[in-house]
């Protein structure tokens, strides 16, 4: 359950929409190292997706 909470918190922060009450609750419950790891994985997926999209557009 904590892993899904971390993924959800990182996903909402990527979008930029976050309730202040949820943010304060996450501060006390989430491990900062897990948040950093999930964020890095999310950035890698996003950049990889952009690279694949650009290669597909340029090839087509």
N, CA and C atoms as an extended XYZ file, in Angstrom:
180
Properties=species:S:1:pos:R:3:atomname:S:1:resname:S:1:resid:I:1 pbc="F F F"
N         0.822       -1.194        0.000 N   UNK     1
C         0.000        0.000        0.000 CA  UNK     1
C         0.863        1.255        0.000 C   UNK     1
N         1.982        1.201        0.714 N   UNK     2
C         2.859        2.360        0.790 CA  UNK     2
C         3.513        2.650       -0.559 C   UNK     2
N         3.783        1.601       -1.344 N   UNK     3
C         4.385        1.808       -2.667 CA  UNK     3
C         3.407        2.544       -3.578 C   UNK     3
N         2.130        2.162       -3.536 N   UNK     4
C         1.139        2.857       -4.357 CA  UNK     4
C         0.969        4.304       -3.912 C   UNK     4
N         1.048        4.543       -2.618 N   UNK     5
C         0.935        5.909       -2.095 CA  UNK     5
C         2.105        6.752       -2.598 C   UNK     5
N         3.298        6.165       -2.636 N   UNK     6
C         4.471        6.875       -3.127 CA  UNK     6
C         4.329        7.179       -4.612 C   UNK     6
N         3.893        6.188       -5.388 N   UNK     7
C         3.719        6.388       -6.829 CA  UNK     7
C         2.669        7.457       -7.088 C   UNK     7
N         1.573        7.413       -6.348 N   UNK     8
C         0.511        8.408       -6.527 CA  UNK     8
C         1.006        9.813       -6.178 C   UNK     8
N         1.777        9.948       -5.100 N   UNK     9
C         2.289       11.256       -4.696 CA  UNK     9
C         3.242       11.820       -5.746 C   UNK     9
N         4.089       10.966       -6.295 N   UNK    10
C         5.033       11.414       -7.321 CA  UNK    10
C         4.292       11.782       -8.609 C   UNK    10
N         3.305       10.977       -8.972 N   UNK    11
C         2.534       11.269      -10.188 CA  UNK    11
C         1.804       12.601      -10.064 C   UNK    11
N         1.178       12.849       -8.924 N   UNK    12
C         0.500       14.131       -8.735 CA  UNK    12
C         1.489       15.282       -8.749 C   UNK    12
N         2.678       15.076       -8.235 N   UNK    13
C         3.664       16.162       -8.238 CA  UNK    13
C         4.188       16.433       -9.646 C   UNK    13
N         4.253       15.406      -10.504 N   UNK    14
C         4.639       15.628      -11.896 CA  UNK    14
C         3.619       16.512      -12.597 C   UNK    14
N         2.349       16.291      -12.298 N   UNK    15
C         1.283       17.083      -12.907 CA  UNK    15
C         1.243       18.482      -12.296 C   UNK    15
N         1.572       18.593      -11.024 N   UNK    16
C         1.591       19.885      -10.359 CA  UNK    16
C         0.327       20.191       -9.588 C   UNK    16
N        -0.514       19.183       -9.400 N   UNK    17
C        -1.756       19.372       -8.650 CA  UNK    17
C        -1.638       18.564       -7.367 C   UNK    17
N        -1.768       19.236       -6.243 N   UNK    18
C        -1.635       18.531       -4.965 CA  UNK    18
C        -2.371       19.308       -3.893 C   UNK    18
N        -3.198       18.621       -3.134 N   UNK    19
C        -3.859       19.256       -2.002 CA  UNK    19
C        -2.840       19.468       -0.898 C   UNK    19
N        -2.958       20.576       -0.206 N   UNK    20
C        -2.031       20.863        0.881 CA  UNK    20
C        -2.173       19.837        2.002 C   UNK    20
N        -3.386       19.393        2.275 N   UNK    21
C        -3.585       18.402        3.334 CA  UNK    21
C        -2.943       17.060        2.967 C   UNK    21
N        -3.063       16.659        1.695 N   UNK    22
C        -2.421       15.413        1.254 CA  UNK    22
C        -0.901       15.542        1.310 C   UNK    22
N        -0.398       16.704        0.930 N   UNK    23
C         1.048       16.940        0.974 CA  UNK    23
C         1.567       16.800        2.394 C   UNK    23
N         0.884       17.415        3.343 N   UNK    24
C         1.329       17.342        4.736 CA  UNK    24
C         1.246       15.912        5.277 C   UNK    24
N         0.223       15.184        4.859 N   UNK    25
C         0.089       13.797        5.295 CA  UNK    25
C         1.214       12.939        4.719 C   UNK    25
N         1.564       13.178        3.456 N   UNK    26
C         2.644       12.416        2.825 CA  UNK    26
C         3.998       12.710        3.444 C   UNK    26
N         4.193       13.931        3.916 N   UNK    27
C         5.467       14.266        4.547 CA  UNK    27
C         5.774       13.353        5.726 C   UNK    27
N         4.766       12.996        6.474 N   UNK    28
C         4.971       12.159        7.644 CA  UNK    28
C         4.996       10.674        7.355 C   UNK    28
N         4.441       10.244        6.224 N   UNK    29
C         4.282        8.818        5.969 CA  UNK    29
C         5.225        8.239        4.919 C   UNK    29
N         5.720        9.060        4.009 N   UNK    30
C         6.523        8.534        2.905 CA  UNK    30
C         8.013        8.624        3.206 C   UNK    30
N         8.723        7.615        2.734 N   UNK    31
C        10.180        7.582        2.860 CA  UNK    31
C        10.785        8.412        1.726 C   UNK    31
N        11.616        9.399        2.047 N   UNK    32
C        12.179       10.259        0.998 CA  UNK    32
C        13.004        9.494       -0.040 C   UNK    32
N        13.673        8.441        0.363 N   UNK    33
C        14.463        7.666       -0.585 CA  UNK    33
C        13.575        6.928       -1.585 C   UNK    33
N        12.422        6.461       -1.129 N   UNK    34
C        11.478        5.822       -2.040 CA  UNK    34
C        10.899        6.834       -3.014 C   UNK    34
N        10.619        8.027       -2.524 N   UNK    35
C        10.082        9.083       -3.396 CA  UNK    35
C        11.097        9.434       -4.473 C   UNK    35
N        12.354        9.560       -4.111 N   UNK    36
C        13.405        9.887       -5.079 CA  UNK    36
C        13.545        8.767       -6.106 C   UNK    36
N        13.509        7.518       -5.660 N   UNK    37
C        13.644        6.383       -6.582 CA  UNK    37
C        12.471        6.328       -7.559 C   UNK    37
N        11.259        6.532       -7.068 N   UNK    38
C        10.088        6.517       -7.945 CA  UNK    38
C        10.136        7.698       -8.906 C   UNK    38
N        10.562        8.854       -8.435 N   UNK    39
C        10.661       10.029       -9.301 CA  UNK    39
C        11.695        9.820      -10.413 C   UNK    39
N        12.823        9.234      -10.084 N   UNK    40
C        13.841        8.968      -11.108 CA  UNK    40
C        13.342        7.959      -12.136 C   UNK    40
N        12.633        6.950      -11.668 N   UNK    41
C        12.055        5.967      -12.597 CA  UNK    41
C        11.010        6.636      -13.490 C   UNK    41
N        10.206        7.511      -12.926 N   UNK    42
C         9.211        8.234      -13.710 CA  UNK    42
C         9.834        9.134      -14.754 C   UNK    42
N        10.892        9.816      -14.383 N   UNK    43
C        11.598       10.681      -15.336 CA  UNK    43
C        12.214        9.844      -16.450 C   UNK    43
N        12.795        8.705      -16.104 N   UNK    44
C        13.388        7.827      -17.118 CA  UNK    44
C        12.328        7.326      -18.094 C   UNK    44
N        11.159        6.940      -17.576 N   UNK    45
C        10.073        6.500      -18.451 CA  UNK    45
C         9.583        7.631      -19.350 C   UNK    45
N         9.463        8.813      -18.797 N   UNK    46
C         9.006        9.967      -19.568 CA  UNK    46
C         9.990       10.314      -20.683 C   UNK    46
N        11.264       10.388      -20.357 N   UNK    47
C        12.281       10.710      -21.363 CA  UNK    47
C        12.369        9.607      -22.412 C   UNK    47
N        12.326        8.355      -21.976 N   UNK    48
C        12.340        7.243      -22.925 CA  UNK    48
C        11.146        7.289      -23.863 C   UNK    48
N         9.982        7.620      -23.330 N   UNK    49
C         8.798        7.761      -24.169 CA  UNK    49
C         8.937        8.888      -25.179 C   UNK    49
N         9.514        9.997      -24.756 N   UNK    50
C         9.736       11.113      -25.686 CA  UNK    50
C        10.722       10.738      -26.785 C   UNK    50
N        11.771       10.020      -26.430 N   UNK    51
C        12.754        9.589      -27.426 CA  UNK    51
C        12.097        8.657      -28.433 C   UNK    51
N        11.313        7.711      -27.957 N   UNK    52
C        10.612        6.795      -28.871 CA  UNK    52
C         9.628        7.551      -29.776 C   UNK    52
N         8.920        8.518      -29.211 N   UNK    53
C         7.982        9.308      -29.997 CA  UNK    53
C         8.688       10.100      -31.086 C   UNK    53
N         9.793       10.731      -30.758 N   UNK    54
C        10.544       11.516      -31.734 CA  UNK    54
C        11.101       10.612      -32.834 C   UNK    54
N        11.650        9.461      -32.442 N   UNK    55
C        12.163        8.527      -33.460 CA  UNK    55
C        11.056        8.043      -34.381 C   UNK    55
N         9.861        7.797      -33.846 N   UNK    56
C         8.732        7.350      -34.655 CA  UNK    56
C         8.285        8.450      -35.621 C   UNK    56
N         8.238        9.703      -35.136 N   UNK    57
C         7.816       10.819      -35.988 CA  UNK    57
C         8.841       11.092      -37.086 C   UNK    57
N        10.111       11.061      -36.754 N   UNK    58
C        11.170       11.345      -37.726 CA  UNK    58
C        11.256       10.231      -38.760 C   UNK    58
N        11.061        8.988      -38.361 N   UNK    59
C        11.138        7.865      -39.292 CA  UNK    59
C         9.929        7.829      -40.234 C   UNK    59
N         8.795        8.352      -39.780 N   UNK    60
C         7.564        8.282      -40.570 CA  UNK    60
C         7.449        9.432      -41.448 C   UNK    60
